[in-house]
Amino acid sequence: MELKTIGEVGVDSGQLFITDPCYIKHQEQGNGQWNMEWVDTDDGRSYKTLPDPTLDGETKNFYSKVCEANGRSHDGVEVELGVAFGTTHGDGTYSVKGVFDDDGVMVGIFVDMDGRVKAEFKYEDDEEWY
């Protein structure tokens, strides 16, 4: 296996979302903002995600759904046919590396969010796939 830098991803919200773009076009985009309000609770301060005022008044927009789901889990979470996760250092630019097999076929990706990880990938053919 070989690891090659294939690009970078810019982060401006402290989180990444990976999906097939065709799924996003079917989601309610609304105003594209995280519509939320801070709420004081017995455990401290929290937030409540609100419906998008530019939609029907009851629907949360796509970005709000991603932010809400990611805020519930620090390990990553599936949401709207994708995966959302927080970055280790907040906003910035992160290196994206492709994992290539011996034939030069990309078989995975690796997002280096820290810069200190030395990744090694080994190909194991434990099961048949087509």
Secondary structure as UniProt FT lines:
FT   STRAND          2..11
FT   STRAND          15..19
FT   HELIX           21..24
FT   TURN            25..26
FT   TURN            30..31
FT   STRAND          36..41
FT   TURN            42..43
FT   STRAND          44..49
FT   TURN            53..56
FT   HELIX           62..72
FT   STRAND          77..79
FT   TURN            80..81
FT   STRAND          82..86
FT   STRAND          92..100
FT   TURN            102..103
FT   STRAND          106..112
//
